[in-house]
């Protein structure tokens, strides 16, 4: 993990963000970068607490500029200070907890030259309009690139170092940003691998310690052997035998 940085854009975040950063700071990331995207003044104490944590850097916008501008601010800082590091983008609202972030990092270790996308599997999530828009987006992406993805908008991503400067050059900061980011990856011959995980228990705490599994459409899975991660999610084996450039779609199996 010492060649990875974690980047978290945050706007009026929940206090559980402190728990997430505290959990992540116990691991050897190059840096955990939190971008305060113009949060209200009542959140100043929260960001101050984050700044006191080891290996956590807080950057701030004077006004809210949007998630992708916040991510670009963080990437610019990372490129300037930690050139050659890949970036893991996480969520301040804790839809993905520390164990899920750590398991992605453990699985991607040694494969930081590709994009990894992790999304929750929940067919009922969002409005009909939002779900329809996502499907149209994925269809358009497939027609343009030939790549079949099921979610372009997941906030838990691993972005390779080779892609970071291209991200800064993307002019759009609206809903098309994810599409353009992944299109840039395809155009520069960067592989994309995707995973789906079950939605975590919304009634439990953000870092409940419950085991979360990534189910695959193939039979074999492995669990990380790292003691720090032995209560984390189960990730699929690497499918490096798939033909070059093909993404792997990992779907939930029916019981």
Secondary structure, DSSP 8 states (H G I E B T S, - for coil): -TTEEEEEEESS--THHHHHHHHHTTS--SEEEEEEES--GGGHHHHHHHHTSTTEEEEEESS---HHHHHHHHHHHHHHHSTT-EEEEEETT-SS-HHHHHHHHHHHTT-TTSEEEEEEE-TT-S-HHHHHHHHHHHHHHHHHHS---S-S--SEEEE-HHHHHHHHT----STTHHHHHHHHHHHTT--EEEEEEE---TTS-TT-----B---SSS-EE----GGGTTS-BEE---TTS-TT---EE-----
